[in-house]
């Protein structure tokens, strides 16, 4: 690499948040370089479901609700814009969601959220009895106590979304460089560049958007980034019959996607950086799926994938300026809702890089904040966590 290589902003990580940041920077006339050691959307951003459910998840309702709803709105705008700008179709569409309860505990958990969900403009959320749920999706197993029907949640192809964001940014001067980041250079506490394996890229602003690998940047930015990988596996199945609505039950979901396959998921595994799909996960997901959707017994398993979702102890993103550093912005830890939150996280990172502030309320996500531990079990109890 040319030792004098430079950019206005260097972005560490070529997933959805990094590419969204580059995209929104490019709309502001700011050129950036994305550093990615593998390929665009090569990890979590390329293998997630791509579900956009703004009405639930850790911190919703609560500190994340405004950003969740805003990012949902942004996705609707991005889809036609990216298609016009780049020709990349993210396959964004709206989908009716059915959340079925088979136990009284599940029913109570689902119903507790309905008043807040019904108060959100643009959505229709209704509790229905078991017979009504089965009338909507008769392939569900008998025994449904009731459930919620939501119109609408979104669904898209996360790889195509990320690719479209990258190509949109590149059309206005952004670039992606492949390499391994070795550190950030400073003069005092002010950023002067990023050191990668092939040389130095000079810059005044750095965005840390490394997903599950963000913790590696902790010594570079002077603050702990307690992000851990949460492995999730998905099955893609081919089966005859009409498309399946977005159906969730217990800890699982299934939905038909534009590839004409039913996607079934997911696992929640704290196994470090082991990304390989496993037979144990396949067996457990198949059992869960067949218990709720017996018609999948005749399905052909086409593909099994796995990805590592970046989660923090309290389940909320890390989003803001690194304390004590000039020019370092942290944008990571989207967790189970990383694809959903990608656009708004990218826009906020772009705001911070260009203005030093943002109109969005992000104090709850500040790097270096005290964090209480949210249990995986508690997060799984939320049917809208994806």
LINWO-V22955 format. One record per residue. N is the residue number from 1. RES is the residue in one small letter. OMEGA is omega as a letter, one per 40 degrees, with the letter a starting at -180 (none if undefined). Layout:
BEGIN
n->N res->RES omega->OMEGA
n->N res->RES omega->OMEGA
END
This chain:
BEGIN
n->1 res->x omega->i
n->2 res->x omega->a
n->3 res->x omega->i
n->4 res->x omega->i
n->5 res->x omega->a
n->6 res->x omega->i
n->7 res->x omega->i
n->8 res->x omega->a
n->9 res->x omega->i
n->10 res->x omega->a
n->11 res->x omega->i
n->12 res->x omega->i
n->13 res->x omega->a
n->14 res->x omega->i
n->15 res->x omega->a
n->16 res->x omega->a
n->17 res->x omega->i
n->18 res->x omega->a
n->19 res->x omega->i
n->20 res->x omega->i
n->21 res->x omega->i
n->22 res->x omega->a
n->23 res->x omega->a
n->24 res->x omega->i
n->25 res->x omega->a
n->26 res->x omega->i
n->27 res->x omega->i
n->28 res->x omega->i
n->29 res->x omega->a
n->30 res->x omega->i
n->31 res->x omega->a
n->32 res->x omega->i
n->33 res->x omega->i
n->34 res->x omega->i
n->35 res->x omega->a
n->36 res->x omega->a
n->37 res->x omega->a
n->38 res->x omega->a
n->39 res->x omega->i
n->40 res->x omega->i
n->41 res->x omega->a
n->42 res->x omega->a
n->43 res->x omega->a
n->44 res->x omega->a
n->45 res->x omega->a
n->46 res->x omega->a
n->47 res->x omega->i
n->48 res->x omega->i
n->49 res->x omega->a
n->50 res->x omega->i
n->51 res->x omega->a
n->52 res->x omega->a
n->53 res->x omega->a
n->54 res->x omega->a
n->55 res->x omega->i
n->56 res->x omega->a
n->57 res->x omega->i
n->58 res->x omega->i
n->59 res->x omega->i
n->60 res->x omega->e
n->61 res->x omega->a
n->62 res->x omega->a
n->63 res->x omega->a
n->64 res->x omega->a
n->65 res->x omega->a
n->66 res->x omega->i
n->67 res->x omega->i
n->68 res->x omega->i
n->69 res->x omega->i
n->70 res->x omega->a
n->71 res->x omega->i
n->72 res->x omega->i
n->73 res->x omega->a
n->74 res->x omega->i
n->75 res->x omega->a
n->76 res->x omega->i
n->77 res->x omega->a
n->78 res->x omega->a
n->79 res->x omega->i
n->80 res->x omega->a
n->81 res->x omega->i
n->82 res->x omega->i
n->83 res->x omega->i
n->84 res->x omega->a
n->85 res->x omega->a
n->86 res->x omega->a
n->87 res->x omega->i
n->88 res->x omega->i
n->89 res->x omega->a
n->90 res->x omega->a
n->91 res->x omega->i
n->92 res->x omega->i
n->93 res->x omega->i
n->94 res->x omega->a
n->95 res->x omega->i
n->96 res->x omega->i
n->97 res->x omega->i
n->98 res->x omega->i
n->99 res->x omega->a
n->100 res->x omega->i
n->101 res->x omega->i
n->102 res->x omega->i
n->103 res->x omega->i
n->104 res->x omega->i
n->105 res->x omega->i
n->106 res->x omega->a
n->107 res->x omega->a
n->108 res->x omega->a
n->109 res->x omega->a
n->110 res->x omega->a
n->111 res->x omega->a
n->112 res->x omega->a
n->113 res->x omega->a
n->114 res->x omega->a
n->115 res->x omega->i
n->116 res->x omega->a
n->117 res->x omega->a
n->118 res->x omega->a
n->119 res->x omega->a
n->120 res->x omega->a
n->121 res->x omega->i
n->122 res->x omega->a
n->123 res->x omega->i
n->124 res->x omega->a
n->125 res->x omega->a
n->126 res->x omega->i
n->127 res->x omega->i
n->128 res->x omega->i
n->129 res->x omega->a
n->130 res->x omega->a
n->131 res->x omega->i
n->132 res->x omega->i
n->133 res->x omega->i
n->134 res->x omega->i
n->135 res->x omega->i
n->136 res->x omega->i
n->137 res->x omega->a
n->138 res->x omega->i
n->139 res->x omega->i
n->140 res->x omega->i
n->141 res->x omega->i
n->142 res->x omega->i
n->143 res->x omega->i
n->144 res->x omega->i
n->145 res->x omega->a
n->146 res->x omega->i
n->147 res->x omega->i
n->148 res->x omega->i
n->149 res->x omega->a
n->150 res->x omega->i
n->151 res->x omega->e
n->152 res->x omega->i
n->153 res->x omega->i
n->154 res->x omega->i
n->155 res->x omega->i
n->156 res->x omega->i
n->157 res->x omega->a
n->158 res->x omega->i
n->159 res->x omega->a
n->160 res->x omega->i
n->161 res->x omega->a
n->162 res->x omega->i
n->163 res->x omega->i
n->164 res->x omega->i
n->165 res->x omega->i
n->166 res->x omega->a
n->167 res->x omega->i
n->168 res->x omega->i
n->169 res->x omega->a
n->170 res->x omega->a
n->171 res->x omega->i
n->172 res->x omega->i
n->173 res->x omega->i
n->174 res->x omega->i
n->175 res->x omega->i
n->176 res->x omega->i
n->177 res->x omega->i
n->178 res->x omega->a
n->179 res->x omega->i
n->180 res->x omega->a
n->181 res->x omega->i
n->182 res->x omega->i
n->183 res->x omega->i
n->184 res->x omega->a
n->185 res->x omega->a
n->186 res->x omega->i
n->187 res->x omega->a
n->188 res->x omega->i
n->189 res->x omega->a
n->190 res->x omega->i
n->191 res->x omega->i
n->192 res->x omega->i
n->193 res->x omega->i
n->194 res->x omega->i
n->195 res->x omega->i
n->196 res->x omega->a
n->197 res->x omega->a
n->198 res->x omega->i
n->199 res->x omega->a
n->200 res->x omega->i
n->201 res->x omega->a
n->202 res->x omega->a
n->203 res->x omega->i
n->204 res->x omega->a
n->205 res->x omega->i
n->206 res->x omega->i
n->207 res->x omega->i
n->208 res->x omega->a
n->209 res->x omega->a
n->210 res->x omega->i
n->211 res->x omega->a
n->212 res->x omega->a
n->213 res->x omega->a
n->214 res->x omega->a
n->215 res->x omega->i
n->216 res->x omega->a
n->217 res->x omega->a
n->218 res->x omega->a
n->219 res->x omega->i
n->220 res->x omega->a
n->221 res->x omega->i
n->222 res->x omega->i
n->223 res->x omega->i
n->224 res->x omega->i
n->225 res->x omega->a
n->226 res->x omega->a
n->227 res->x omega->i
n->228 res->x omega->i
n->229 res->x omega->i
n->230 res->x omega->a
n->231 res->x omega->i
n->232 res->x omega->a
n->233 res->x omega->a
n->234 res->x omega->i
n->235 res->x omega->i
n->236 res->x omega->a
n->237 res->x omega->i
n->238 res->x omega->a
n->239 res->x omega->i
n->240 res->x omega->i
n->241 res->x omega->i
n->242 res->x omega->i
n->243 res->x omega->i
n->244 res->x omega->i
n->245 res->x omega->i
n->246 res->x omega->a
n->247 res->x omega->i
n->248 res->x omega->i
n->249 res->x omega->i
n->250 res->x omega->a
n->251 res->x omega->a
n->252 res->x omega->i
n->253 res->x omega->i
n->254 res->x omega->a
n->255 res->x omega->i
n->256 res->x omega->i
n->257 res->x omega->a
n->258 res->x omega->i
n->259 res->x omega->i
n->260 res->x omega->i
n->261 res->x omega->i
n->262 res->x omega->i
n->263 res->x omega->a
n->264 res->x omega->i
n->265 res->x omega->e
n->266 res->x omega->i
n->267 res->x omega->i
n->268 res->x omega->a
n->269 res->x omega->i
n->270 res->x omega->a
n->271 res->x omega->a
n->272 res->x omega->a
n->273 res->x omega->i
n->274 res->x omega->a
n->275 res->x omega->a
n->276 res->x omega->i
n->277 res->x omega->a
n->278 res->x omega->i
n->279 res->x omega->i
n->280 res->x omega->i
n->281 res->x omega->i
n->282 res->x omega->a
n->283 res->x omega->a
n->284 res->x omega->i
n->285 res->x omega->i
n->286 res->x omega->i
n->287 res->x omega->i
n->288 res->x omega->a
n->289 res->x omega->a
n->290 res->x omega->i
n->291 res->x omega->a
n->292 res->x omega->a
n->293 res->x omega->a
n->294 res->x omega->a
n->295 res->x omega->i
n->296 res->x omega->i
n->297 res->x omega->a
n->298 res->x omega->a
n->299 res->x omega->i
n->300 res->x omega->i
n->301 res->x omega->a
n->302 res->x omega->a
n->303 res->x omega->i
n->304 res->x omega->a
n->305 res->x omega->i
n->306 res->x omega->i
n->307 res->x omega->a
n->308 res->x omega->a
n->309 res->x omega->a
n->310 res->x omega->a
n->311 res->x omega->i
n->312 res->x omega->a
n->313 res->x omega->a
n->314 res->x omega->i
n->315 res->x omega->a
n->316 res->x omega->i
n->317 res->x omega->i
n->318 res->x omega->a
n->319 res->x omega->i
n->320 res->x omega->i
n->321 res->x omega->i
n->322 res->x omega->a
n->323 res->x omega->i
n->324 res->x omega->i
n->325 res->x omega->i
n->326 res->x omega->i
n->327 res->x omega->i
n->328 res->x omega->i
n->329 res->x omega->i
n->330 res->x omega->i
n->331 res->x omega->a
n->332 res->x omega->i
n->333 res->x omega->i
n->334 res->x omega->i
n->335 res->x omega->a
n->336 res->x omega->a
n->337 res->x omega->a
n->338 res->x omega->i
n->339 res->x omega->i
n->340 res->x omega->a
n->341 res->x omega->a
n->342 res->x omega->a
n->343 res->x omega->a
n->344 res->x omega->i
n->345 res->x omega->i
n->346 res->x omega->i
n->347 res->x omega->i
n->348 res->x omega->i
n->349 res->x omega->i
n->350 res->x omega->i
n->351 res->x omega->a
n->352 res->x omega->a
n->353 res->x omega->a
n->354 res->x omega->a
n->355 res->x omega->a
n->356 res->x omega->i
n->357 res->x omega->i
n->358 res->x omega->i
n->359 res->x omega->a
n->360 res->x omega->i
n->361 res->x omega->a
n->362 res->x omega->a
n->363 res->x omega->i
n->364 res->x omega->a
n->365 res->x omega->a
n->366 res->x omega->i
n->367 res->x omega->a
n->368 res->x omega->a
n->369 res->x omega->i
n->370 res->x omega->a
n->371 res->x omega->i
n->372 res->x omega->a
n->373 res->x omega->i
n->374 res->x omega->a
n->375 res->x omega->i
n->376 res->x omega->a
n->377 res->x omega->i
n->378 res->x omega->i
n->379 res->x omega->a
n->380 res->x omega->a
n->381 res->x omega->a
n->382 res->x omega->a
n->383 res->x omega->i
n->384 res->x omega->a
n->385 res->x omega->a
n->386 res->x omega->none
END
